[in-house]
């Protein structure tokens, strides 16, 4: 079964504190919805309009509301500029059904939609309907593994406008040429979107420029990661819970020394420490048959959280491995033991807001915002 890896990057118009272009992602086991919008103008007003547009479209499409109803609602809500006669925000939405392997793309006044397969740009047949007097375009594709769909606001295609090299802007043809070169050199989708935004910044240097957003939707096999964090509350259920955890599809990670000891006892296997992975910040990782990674618990998770929050740039070996596995995953399942480690508790706080629980909740929230499917269960 295929799923979508979604990466994006953006830049603000020079002098603005907020980007007027927005993206919204909702991801479930069967349905994935992504919307990108460019608010007219820039700054706070544009951001409000584009955020409203993407939030409405993504939420409604994710919940299987018919497309014509979605756009009727959005077009009725969005005001029209009296001077230019255009809407205050454009829109492109993508909805992918993982079970049927059908992807629907719908756009309204959106500048750049590019679909690549095997490093080649594919032309997609589109249909047109009229909703409230506006032209809406539809595409339908059946993606295969490795396909890439790029959505870009006009801040990218019009970058460098007015300069000697690009008097009319960078243009779609140059964007396509740039992506082809990157794909030929096996550059991944995250690096591509970041490169295009940095390129836009360079082209806009010395000009007024505009907000810009690039999103890449990469169709790939579903990758699942399962984390077991902390010992179960009821020791008598250790064996049952461990075997249930091991029966799940996907990679397995065990966090915490006490938790690892439970797996050793249940499985009658030993964790072998990798001394070469020892760093000043973190203990070494462990290896065990049937488990992809064994790490220390609270400190490692704290480092992961700080890195994901942008508070920390460098990671010790164990935290780096754990972070890489989380970022590559499409679905992440946490199994969190309710047993309390007295060394990690503040006596003024209740059991429900222990450090372990808070860290898992915060990491899960960040990963969810990245467009990953995240589940947390307690034992």
Backbone torsions as a table, in degrees:
resi	resn	phi	psi	omega
1	UNK	NA	134.9	177.8
2	UNK	-90.2	154.0	172.1
3	UNK	-136.7	-172.1	-179.2
4	UNK	-119.5	130.5	166.2
5	UNK	-98.0	124.1	-174.0
6	UNK	-114.9	120.9	177.1
7	UNK	-125.6	147.1	178.2
8	UNK	-153.9	159.7	175.7
9	UNK	-148.6	156.6	-177.7
10	UNK	-151.3	165.8	173.6
11	UNK	-138.0	150.8	176.9
12	UNK	-87.0	153.2	170.8
13	UNK	-63.6	143.2	-177.9
14	UNK	-54.6	129.4	179.4
15	UNK	91.9	-8.0	179.7
16	UNK	-101.7	143.9	-179.4
17	UNK	-90.0	-10.4	-176.3
18	UNK	-139.5	148.1	-179.3
19	UNK	-84.9	135.4	179.5
20	UNK	-83.4	-6.4	177.2
21	UNK	-99.6	143.2	-175.3
22	UNK	-134.7	156.1	173.9
23	UNK	-135.2	144.5	176.7
24	UNK	-135.7	134.7	-177.2
25	UNK	-128.2	133.3	170.6
26	UNK	-129.7	130.6	-172.9
27	UNK	-132.1	125.7	174.7
28	UNK	-125.7	-178.9	-178.5
29	UNK	-65.3	-34.4	-178.5
30	UNK	-107.7	-33.0	-170.4
31	UNK	-122.8	135.8	177.8
32	UNK	-128.2	130.1	179.5
33	UNK	-128.5	134.7	179.6
34	UNK	-135.3	134.2	176.5
35	UNK	-133.1	140.4	176.3
36	UNK	-126.2	137.3	-179.0
37	UNK	-140.9	147.1	176.4
38	UNK	-115.1	113.6	178.2
39	UNK	-76.8	141.1	-179.2
40	UNK	-62.3	131.6	-177.8
41	UNK	85.4	-142.8	-178.7
42	UNK	-154.6	175.1	176.1
43	UNK	78.5	-155.5	-171.5
44	UNK	-62.9	-44.9	-177.6
45	UNK	-61.0	-45.9	179.3
46	UNK	-63.9	-39.9	-179.5
47	UNK	-63.3	-43.0	179.9
48	UNK	-61.5	-44.9	-177.6
49	UNK	-67.6	-43.1	-179.1
50	UNK	-70.8	-37.0	178.2
51	UNK	-65.5	-42.4	176.3
52	UNK	-59.5	-43.8	-177.8
53	UNK	-64.6	-49.5	-178.6
54	UNK	-66.9	-38.1	-179.4
55	UNK	-64.9	-45.3	178.6
56	UNK	-62.4	-50.2	-175.4
57	UNK	-63.0	-48.1	-176.3
58	UNK	-64.6	-45.6	-178.4
59	UNK	-62.4	-45.2	-177.4
60	UNK	-70.0	-44.1	-179.8
61	UNK	-67.2	-37.6	177.7
62	UNK	-61.8	-33.4	179.9
63	UNK	-92.7	18.9	170.2
64	UNK	67.1	28.4	173.3
65	UNK	-72.9	134.9	179.9
66	UNK	-54.4	141.7	-173.8
67	UNK	-58.5	-41.6	-178.4
68	UNK	-63.9	-34.7	177.1
69	UNK	-68.8	-38.3	178.9
70	UNK	-60.5	-49.2	-176.8
71	UNK	-73.7	-29.6	174.0
72	UNK	-61.4	-43.3	179.8
73	UNK	-65.1	-44.6	-177.5
74	UNK	-67.6	-45.8	-178.1
75	UNK	-67.2	-30.8	177.0
76	UNK	-73.1	-25.8	-178.2
77	UNK	-85.0	-40.3	-175.4
78	UNK	-73.3	132.4	174.1
79	UNK	-74.7	164.5	177.4
80	UNK	-114.7	134.9	179.0
81	UNK	-66.7	120.8	-177.4
82	UNK	-68.4	-28.8	-177.7
83	UNK	-77.5	-50.0	-175.6
84	UNK	-92.3	-17.2	-179.3
85	UNK	71.0	24.4	179.0
86	UNK	-122.8	161.7	-179.6
87	UNK	-68.7	157.2	179.9
88	UNK	-78.5	-3.0	175.9
89	UNK	-158.5	141.8	172.6
90	UNK	-100.1	-177.7	-174.0
91	UNK	-161.2	140.5	165.8
92	UNK	-135.9	126.5	-180.0
93	UNK	-121.4	142.6	178.8
94	UNK	-124.7	129.3	178.0
95	UNK	-126.7	122.5	-177.4
96	UNK	-118.7	124.6	175.6
97	UNK	-96.9	112.0	-173.8
98	UNK	-71.0	-25.0	-178.5
99	UNK	-79.7	-40.7	-179.6
100	UNK	-89.8	-12.3	-177.3
101	UNK	58.5	40.4	176.9
102	UNK	-117.1	131.9	-179.8
103	UNK	-118.2	125.8	177.6
104	UNK	-105.8	133.9	176.9
105	UNK	-121.3	130.0	178.4
106	UNK	-132.3	135.7	-176.2
107	UNK	-137.1	149.8	176.0
108	UNK	-134.9	111.4	178.5
109	UNK	53.5	35.3	-176.2
110	UNK	-99.0	136.5	-169.0
111	UNK	-79.8	-41.3	-170.3
112	UNK	-134.4	115.1	172.3
113	UNK	-131.1	116.8	-175.3
114	UNK	-127.2	132.4	-177.2
115	UNK	-121.6	120.4	-177.1
116	UNK	-114.4	140.0	172.2
117	UNK	-138.8	129.6	-178.8
118	UNK	53.0	42.2	176.1
119	UNK	68.2	12.7	179.5
120	UNK	-118.3	142.8	176.6
121	UNK	-75.8	127.3	177.6
122	UNK	-102.3	140.0	174.0
123	UNK	-89.0	130.5	-177.1
124	UNK	-110.3	129.5	175.9
125	UNK	-67.0	136.7	179.7
126	UNK	-128.7	151.6	178.5
127	UNK	-112.4	155.9	-177.8
128	UNK	-123.2	136.9	169.8
129	UNK	-130.2	167.1	178.3
130	UNK	-116.4	126.4	178.2
131	UNK	-124.8	119.0	-178.6
132	UNK	51.8	38.9	177.3
133	UNK	80.5	3.8	-179.3
134	UNK	-109.9	146.3	179.3
135	UNK	-83.3	125.7	177.1
136	UNK	-118.8	133.8	-178.4
137	UNK	-111.9	139.8	-178.6
138	UNK	-119.4	143.2	171.3
139	UNK	-128.7	152.5	172.2
140	UNK	-136.8	127.8	-179.8
141	UNK	-132.5	155.0	172.3
142	UNK	-115.7	93.8	-172.8
143	UNK	-69.2	154.6	171.4
144	UNK	-117.9	164.4	-177.7
145	UNK	-54.6	129.6	178.0
146	UNK	99.1	-12.8	178.7
147	UNK	-61.4	148.6	180.0
148	UNK	-130.7	132.0	176.6
149	UNK	-118.4	122.9	-179.2
150	UNK	-110.1	133.8	173.9
151	UNK	-120.0	129.2	-177.2
152	UNK	-139.2	140.1	174.4
153	UNK	-80.1	169.1	-173.8
154	UNK	-73.2	-6.1	173.0
155	UNK	-64.2	-20.6	177.7
156	UNK	-87.4	-51.6	-177.3
157	UNK	-67.3	-26.0	-179.4
158	UNK	-101.5	9.5	-179.9
159	UNK	-59.3	141.1	178.5
160	UNK	77.3	8.1	-178.2
161	UNK	-57.8	132.6	179.8
162	UNK	93.6	-7.3	178.4
163	UNK	-85.0	165.9	-179.5
164	UNK	-63.2	-39.5	-177.7
165	UNK	-74.4	-35.3	-176.3
166	UNK	-136.3	72.0	-177.8
167	UNK	-60.8	-29.0	179.1
168	UNK	-104.5	9.6	-178.4
169	UNK	100.3	166.1	-175.8
170	UNK	-60.0	-41.1	173.9
171	UNK	85.0	155.0	-176.6
172	UNK	-67.2	-38.8	-178.6
173	UNK	-61.2	-40.0	177.5
174	UNK	-69.0	-34.8	176.5
175	UNK	-62.2	-47.0	179.3
176	UNK	-59.6	-44.5	180.0
177	UNK	-61.6	-41.1	-179.8
178	UNK	-63.8	-45.1	-179.2
179	UNK	-64.4	-42.1	179.4
180	UNK	-58.6	-43.2	179.2
181	UNK	-62.0	-43.1	-179.6
182	UNK	-65.1	-41.5	179.5
183	UNK	-67.1	-37.6	177.3
184	UNK	-61.1	-29.7	179.8
185	UNK	-95.3	15.6	174.1
186	UNK	59.9	36.1	176.3
187	UNK	-80.2	134.0	-177.1
188	UNK	-76.8	167.2	-172.5
189	UNK	-64.1	-37.3	178.6
190	UNK	-62.6	-44.6	179.4
191	UNK	-66.2	-32.6	179.2
192	UNK	-66.0	-47.0	-177.9
193	UNK	-65.5	-38.1	178.1
194	UNK	-65.9	-40.3	178.9
195	UNK	-62.4	-44.8	-177.7
196	UNK	-64.1	-37.4	178.6
197	UNK	-70.1	-40.5	176.5
198	UNK	-64.5	-38.3	176.3
199	UNK	-61.7	-42.7	178.0
200	UNK	-60.2	-42.2	178.4
201	UNK	-60.6	-42.0	179.7
202	UNK	-66.1	-43.5	-178.8
203	UNK	-65.8	-31.7	-177.9
204	UNK	-84.1	-5.8	-178.6
205	UNK	-60.1	126.5	-178.9
206	UNK	86.5	-0.4	177.0
207	UNK	-120.1	173.7	177.4
208	UNK	-72.0	-32.5	177.6
209	UNK	59.5	-164.1	-179.2
210	UNK	-159.0	168.9	169.5
211	UNK	-60.1	152.9	177.2
212	UNK	-147.3	140.3	177.4
213	UNK	-140.9	133.5	175.9
214	UNK	-122.7	128.2	176.3
215	UNK	-123.2	139.8	177.4
216	UNK	-123.7	129.0	177.5
217	UNK	-111.1	112.8	-176.0
218	UNK	-105.3	120.0	179.8
219	UNK	-86.0	120.9	-172.6
220	UNK	-150.0	162.4	176.8
221	UNK	-62.4	145.6	178.7
222	UNK	-63.6	129.1	177.5
223	UNK	-116.4	122.5	-175.3
224	UNK	-111.9	137.2	174.8
225	UNK	-126.2	134.0	178.9
226	UNK	-116.9	129.1	178.8
227	UNK	-116.1	133.1	173.3
228	UNK	-109.6	116.9	-174.3
229	UNK	-121.8	110.7	175.3
230	UNK	83.7	150.4	-177.8
231	UNK	-73.0	148.6	177.5
232	UNK	-62.4	155.4	-178.6
233	UNK	-68.5	-39.8	-178.5
234	UNK	-101.1	106.6	-177.4
235	UNK	-60.3	-28.2	-178.1
236	UNK	-67.1	-15.4	-178.2
237	UNK	-102.7	8.7	-177.6
238	UNK	-54.0	-50.8	-175.9
239	UNK	-63.2	-44.3	-179.4
240	UNK	-60.8	-44.5	-176.0
241	UNK	-71.5	-39.8	179.2
242	UNK	-63.2	-44.6	-178.8
243	UNK	-67.4	-35.0	176.2
244	UNK	-64.6	-41.5	179.0
245	UNK	-62.7	-44.2	-177.8
246	UNK	-69.8	-21.2	-178.5
247	UNK	-78.9	-11.2	-177.8
248	UNK	-74.6	149.1	176.3
249	UNK	-73.8	152.8	176.6
250	UNK	103.1	179.9	-178.5
251	UNK	-75.8	152.4	-176.9
252	UNK	-119.8	132.4	177.7
253	UNK	-129.0	134.9	176.2
254	UNK	-115.9	126.0	-179.0
255	UNK	-114.0	121.5	175.8
256	UNK	114.5	136.1	-178.6
257	UNK	-64.7	-44.4	179.5
258	UNK	-63.9	-40.1	178.9
259	UNK	-63.0	-42.7	178.8
260	UNK	-61.4	-36.4	178.7
261	UNK	-64.6	-34.8	177.0
262	UNK	-64.2	-43.7	178.3
263	UNK	-63.9	-38.6	177.0
264	UNK	-60.1	-45.0	-177.2
265	UNK	-67.8	-45.7	-177.5
266	UNK	-68.0	-42.4	-175.6
267	UNK	-89.4	-10.1	-176.9
268	UNK	55.8	44.3	177.3
269	UNK	-130.9	162.2	-179.2
270	UNK	-111.4	142.3	172.1
271	UNK	-82.2	125.3	177.5
272	UNK	-99.3	120.4	-178.5
273	UNK	-76.4	138.3	176.4
274	UNK	-96.6	92.0	-174.4
275	UNK	-59.5	-30.7	-179.3
276	UNK	-65.4	-17.1	-179.3
277	UNK	-90.3	1.2	-179.2
278	UNK	-67.6	135.9	174.6
279	UNK	-132.4	168.8	179.1
280	UNK	-62.9	-31.8	-175.8
281	UNK	-84.5	-31.6	-171.0
282	UNK	-136.9	148.2	173.2
283	UNK	-66.3	167.2	179.5
284	UNK	-69.6	158.9	174.6
285	UNK	-79.9	166.0	177.0
286	UNK	-120.7	161.7	177.9
287	UNK	-127.7	138.7	179.3
288	UNK	-149.3	139.2	177.8
289	UNK	-58.0	130.2	178.8
290	UNK	91.1	-10.7	179.5
291	UNK	-119.6	132.7	-176.8
292	UNK	-80.0	-28.0	-178.9
293	UNK	-158.4	135.0	173.4
294	UNK	-121.7	125.4	-179.4
295	UNK	-130.3	166.5	167.7
296	UNK	-63.5	164.9	-172.7
297	UNK	-93.4	-92.3	-168.4
298	UNK	-58.9	-46.7	-177.1
299	UNK	-64.7	-43.5	179.6
300	UNK	-62.2	-45.9	179.3
301	UNK	-63.9	-34.6	177.2
302	UNK	-63.4	-42.5	177.9
303	UNK	-63.4	-41.8	178.5
304	UNK	-60.9	-46.5	-179.9
305	UNK	-60.5	-46.9	-178.9
306	UNK	-62.5	-37.2	178.7
307	UNK	-66.5	-46.5	-179.5
308	UNK	-64.0	-29.1	178.7
309	UNK	-82.7	-7.9	-177.6
310	UNK	81.3	14.1	-179.5
311	UNK	-89.4	-11.1	-174.6
312	UNK	-145.2	133.6	-176.0
313	UNK	-97.7	-39.5	-176.8
314	UNK	-104.2	146.0	-179.1
315	UNK	-127.6	146.6	171.0
316	UNK	-67.6	168.7	-171.6
317	UNK	-57.1	-50.8	-177.1
318	UNK	-63.9	-44.5	179.6
319	UNK	-65.6	-36.1	179.8
320	UNK	-66.4	-42.6	178.9
321	UNK	-63.9	-43.8	-179.8
322	UNK	-63.8	-44.6	-179.7
323	UNK	-62.1	-43.8	-179.7
324	UNK	-60.9	-41.5	179.9
325	UNK	-66.7	-37.3	178.8
326	UNK	-67.7	-41.7	-177.4
327	UNK	-70.4	-29.5	178.9
328	UNK	-79.6	-22.6	-174.6
329	UNK	-74.1	151.7	173.9
330	UNK	-100.2	-33.6	178.7
331	UNK	-127.3	131.0	-177.3
332	UNK	-127.7	124.1	-178.3
333	UNK	-116.4	118.2	176.9
334	UNK	-96.8	130.4	167.3
335	UNK	-111.8	115.7	-171.9
336	UNK	-115.5	117.9	178.3
337	UNK	-73.2	140.1	-177.9
338	UNK	-87.2	-7.2	179.0
339	UNK	-62.6	140.3	-176.0
340	UNK	-98.2	131.8	171.1
341	UNK	-93.7	109.5	-175.4
342	UNK	-55.3	-25.5	-178.1
343	UNK	-69.6	-17.7	-175.4
344	UNK	-109.0	11.2	-174.3
345	UNK	-111.2	143.3	168.9
346	UNK	-92.9	121.4	-175.3
347	UNK	-62.4	-15.7	179.2
348	UNK	-81.1	-13.1	-177.1
349	UNK	-102.1	154.5	179.2
350	UNK	-82.7	169.3	179.8
351	UNK	-57.4	-38.3	-172.8
352	UNK	-70.5	-17.3	-179.8
353	UNK	-117.9	37.1	176.5
354	UNK	-64.0	161.0	-177.9
355	UNK	-59.6	-41.7	-179.7
356	UNK	-59.9	-47.5	-178.7
357	UNK	-63.8	-42.0	-177.9
358	UNK	-64.1	-42.3	179.7
359	UNK	-62.0	-46.2	179.9
360	UNK	-61.5	-44.5	-179.5
361	UNK	-61.8	-43.2	-178.5
362	UNK	-67.2	-43.6	178.3
363	UNK	-64.2	-42.7	179.3
364	UNK	-61.1	-38.7	179.9
365	UNK	-65.4	-42.0	178.8
366	UNK	-64.0	-45.6	-179.0
367	UNK	-64.5	-35.9	177.2
368	UNK	-63.6	-42.0	178.7
369	UNK	-64.5	-25.2	177.1
370	UNK	-77.0	-4.2	179.2
371	UNK	93.8	17.3	179.2
372	UNK	-94.1	152.8	173.8
373	UNK	-83.5	118.1	-176.1
374	UNK	-125.6	129.5	176.2
375	UNK	-125.9	141.3	178.0
376	UNK	-128.2	123.1	175.5
377	UNK	-125.7	149.0	-176.3
378	UNK	-112.8	149.9	-179.1
379	UNK	-141.2	NA	NA
